[in-house]
Amino acid sequence: MIKWQAALVAGWIGGSASAAVAGPLPAETPGAAQEASRLDKLPPVTAGQAGRVDRSGRKVKGRASFYAAHFSHRKMADGRRLNPNANVAASKTLPLGSVAKVTNLENGKTATVRIEDRGPYVGGRVVDLAPGVADQLDIKQKGVAPVEVKPITLPRPDGTVELGAGAADASPEQVRQAVEMSQELSGTKPTGVAER
């Protein structure tokens, strides 16, 4: 085999192998659902540092808290105001506009949230929930609870939306809605939606 052909084959094999472990894939890409399943099987990542966005799509375990009443209707990081009854949350590391499934590990209750704010800024906590979500997960009485956060979708700076570990156990309809929500929150028009 000629040297350039060997280099081409080696580059193709290496590129394919690195693509297989690169992380989340755009939602419309063939194989995105399989990649979400692979991400879901990986162990959780540790809670990251504030200001360091994690686009890996992997689940994270830690503690959840909820917004105090005096935060109601204050502006969040994305510019919207906090509706205490909406399914919104703050994350230190997930991209703003992500949609994630939060599971209370003490009782198994789950809720789907939109990441619209930054925080919590307390060590070991991975998500701050709107009071309505805290009610859904039975967290309000204790104030904090161990949770698992699995991103379903993660918006990219280029306007595409990738699937995360949470897409592995979501229905096709839930994934479609999460993709549209992430596109809406990140300011890109959802695919397949006619202009008005």
N, C-alpha and C positions, 0 to 999 in steps of 0.2 A: 504494500500500500504506500502511496506517495505521502510524504510528510504532511502536506497541507490537508490531505484527506483524513489522515489520522488525527490531526489537530481539530478538524471540523467535527469528526465523530466524537472525540473526547469532550469537546465543548458542548455538543448537543446532549450527550449523556449527563455531563455535569450540570448543565442548565436544567435538564428535566428533573434531576435529583434535587437540586436546590429549590425548584418550583414546588416540588412535592412537600417540602417542609418549610416553605416560606411563611405560612400563616394564612390569614383569611383571604378568600377570593371574592372578587366582585359578584354580587348576587346573581347576575345574568350569565355568568361564566359556567360552562359545563364543568361539573365536578365540584361546584361550590358547596352543595349539600354534603358530599362525601368529606370535603375538607372540614366542614362544621362538625361532622361526626368525629373526625380525627381529633379536632381541638377539644371536643367534649370529653374524650377519653384520657386526655392529658391531665396530670395533677394540677390543682389550682396554683396560680402564681401568688406570691406574697403581695400584700398591700404596698403599692408604690408610693413614691414621694409626690407631694403636691407640686404641680407645675410640670410634671413629666408625663406626657400623654402616652398611654399604652394602647397601641393598635394591634396587639397580638391576637385579639379575639378570644383569649383564654378566660376561663372562670377564675374568680378570686373569692377567697373566704376571709371573713373578718367579722367585725361587729357593725351593726346598723344602729343609728339613732334617728331622731326625727326633729324637724324644725320646731322651735318654741313658738308660741302664739304671736309674740311680737315681731316675727319675721313675715307674717301674713301680708301679702300685697307689696312687699319690698321687691325691688328689681333683683333679678338673678343675673348670673354671668352672661346669659344669652340675650339680655335686655328685656325679657318678659317679666311680668310681675308674678310672684308666687301665689297661686290659688291653692289654699290649704286642702281643698277637696280633689284636686287634680292628681293624676298618676304621674307625678314628677319627682325627681330626686337630684341630689348633688353627688358627684364623684370627683375624687382628686385626679383620677387618671384616665377614665374613659373619655373619648372625644365628645364634646358637646354635640347633641343631636343623636347620640346613640340610643337605642332601645334595648333594655335589658330585663331579664327575668330575675327577680329577687325572691329567694326562698328562705323562710325562717327555719333554721335547722332544729329548733326545739319542738316545733309542731307541724312542720311540713307544709304550711300555708305559703302560697306564692302570689306574687303580683307582678304585672308588667309595668315598667316605668320608662319615662323619657328622661334622659340626662340633660338637664337644662341649667345646672349650676355647678359651682366648684365647692369642694369641701367633702367631708368634714375635716377639720384641722386638729383632731384629737388622735393621738397615736392608737393604732389598732382598729380604728373605724374605717370602713371602706365606702359607706354610703350614708347620706342623710336623706330621709324620706319626708315627703309631705305628710301632714297629720292624717289625712284620709287613707294613705297607703299604710301608715303605721297601724291604723285601726284594722285594715284588711288582714294584716299579718299578726295581729295581737301583740304588738310591741309597746303600745303606749303605757300600759300599766307598769312595766319594768323600766322603760326608758331606753334600754339597749337590748339587743339580742344577737346571737351568732347567726350569720347569714351566709349564703352563697349567692354571688352575683354573676350571672351568665349573660354576656352581651349577645343579643340576637342579631343586631345590625350595628355597624360602625361606619359613619360617613368619612370619606376621604377628602383631603383638600381639593382634589380635582373634580369633585361632585359625584363620584361614584360611591356606591354603598356596598360594603363587604358584609358577609355573613360571619358571625362568631359562633362560639360553642353553644349558645342558647338556641340557635336555629336547628340544632340536631334533634331536639325533642319538641319543636313547635310544629304546628300544622302548616301546610302550604298557605292557607289563608292568613294565619298569624304572621308568617314570614312576609307575605305580600304587604300586609298592613304595616309591619315594622319597617320595611323598605320604603314605603310611601311616606311614613312618618319621618324617618331619618332624612329623606330628600326634602320634605317640607321644612323641617327644622333647620336644615343646613342651607336652605335657600335655593335648591335646585328643583326643577319641575319633575314630578314623578313620570316615569315612562308609561306610555299608554293612556295618559290622561289628556283629553282634548282641552285646548285653550278656550277660555270663556270670553 
